[in-house]
Amino acid sequence: MHEMGIMHRDIKPENIVLKDKKKLSSLALIDFGLATYVKQEKYIYYRCGTPGFIAPEIIRMKKDDLSQYSEICDIFSAGVIFYILIVGQSPFPSSDYKKVLKLNKRCDIDFKIKKFD
């Protein structure tokens, strides 16, 4: 996907499926509704994704901001998934939507959790 110049922009556990239940190697990424080309002059949806999985540079982006982000935003989302798999909870813990978005924007992640030892 990235080699083709496409970024997904909404990688989260719900968008990762197995094509074959018996083969872990059959992982597939689904729901490309927010995907776009990396080298866009202007994004149709400049700020998008699921709070708790969005790269902070996307959350911080303003409507008239002409700066761009890259496929690295998908790597951030994958990192959040790995964090959840290791620790068992989100790096931005809250049940309140606005609080999750605020924590996600600040990106102050606690890596001193005992499970990382």
N, C-alpha and C positions, 0 to 999 in steps of 0.2 A: 504494500500500500504506500509506504513512505518512498520507496524507490520509484514509484509512479507519480510522485509529487502530490499525493493526497493525504490529508490529515482527517481523522475521524471526528475528533472534538467531543465525543461523548462516550469514552470508554469507561465502563463500569461493569460490575459482575453480571447484571441483567442482560448485557449486550455480548456476553461470551457464552457460547453454547457448544455442545458436543454434537458433531454430525453423526457419530456412531457411539452409542452409550458404552460400548465395550472397548473403545480405543481412546485413550487419553490424548493421543497424538492427533485426534480429529477435531481439535478446538477450532472454532470459527468465530469471527467477529461479525455481528449483525447490526442492523439499524444504522444505516448511513445517511439518515435524514439531515444531520447537521454537518456532514462531511463537506469539505471544499478543497480546492486546489491550494497548495502551499503558497505559490506565487500569484496571489490575487492583488489587484490594485486596491479593491475595496471589498470587504466581506458583506454578504447579504445579511447574515446574522453575525455581527461583530462580537457580541458577548453571548455565549451559549454553552450548554453543557449541564451537568447535574451537580448541584452544590455538594461539596465533599469530595468531588473527583476532578474539579476544574482547575487547570493551571492558574496560579495567581495572576499572571500577566493578562489572561483573558478577562478575569473579573475586574481588573484595574482599568481596562481599556474603555475609553470614552467614545461616544458616537462619532464625533468629528475628528478623532485621533487617526492620523494616517499611518501610524506605525503599524508594523505587522508582527505577528508571532509565527512560530514555525511548528513543524511536526513534533517538536520537543514537548509540546503540550500533551500529546498522547503518551509520551514516556512518563510524564508526571502522573497522569491518571493510572498507568500501570503500576507505578510506584506506590500509589495509595492502595491499590488492590493487594500488592505484596505486603504492605504494612498490616492491612486487615487480616491477611492470612497468617502472619507471624504473631501478631499481638492479640487478635481476636476482637478488636474494636477499631472504630474509625480514628484517624489521627485528629479529627475535628469532632469530638463527641458532644452531641447535643440533639435533643428531639425537636428543637425550635429551628425552623427553616432559616430565619434571618441570622440566628446565632451561628449556625453551621456556615453560612455564606461569609459572615464576618471573620470567623476563625480560618476559613479556607483562604480568604483574601490576605490575611496576615501571615498565613503559612508558618505559624510557630508550632512546629512539630516536636513532640517529646521523644527523643531517641535514647533517653536514659532509663527506659522501662526495663525491668529485670528480664523479660523474655528475650531481649536482644543479647543478653549475656550468653 
